[in-house]
């Protein structure tokens, strides 16, 4: 008797009476389609498909947020570089132009 995928994952002894065996064929682990037992029990037709869609949407949202933040970061770096240029010039100006100390 070949253990079903659920029994293999949970390292249990599988039998012909195993109630999970019909939902977790032995080859589920091999082809990478193994799902958590709860998802398949809760929704025998779709299994964890809903979770997969939710997580894909979450990934897409986070990638979108990341793209926005990367643009903001690029903009801030540009402003920072410009500020350094202005400060560098101001620093240079203050070195070139010194107030007469005896007039104060
Ligand atoms: Zn089993």
Boltz pocket constraint, residues with backbone or C-beta under 6 A from the ligand:
constraints:
  - pocket:
      binder: B
      contacts: [[A, 3], [A, 4], [A, 5], [A, 6], [A, 7], [A, 13], [A, 14], [A, 15], [A, 18], [A, 19], [A, 20], [A, 21]]
      max_distance: 6.0
